[in-house]
Amino acid sequence: MSDTPMIKEDPPAYRHPPYQGGQGGSRTKSIFNLIETTYLGLSNG
């Protein structure tokens, strides 16, 4: 489990998700909403 150098870097996007922070989250939230809608559409269709 120590063989994870990529996870060791801890990207900012993974460190603090947009849905957790309130700073400039409206823009990211919109993108997330779009992705969610697309995923839902793909799942339904």
Buried (B, 14 or more C-beta within 10 A) or exposed (E): EEEEEEEEEEEEEEEEEBEEEEEEBEEBEEEBEEEEEEEEEEEEE
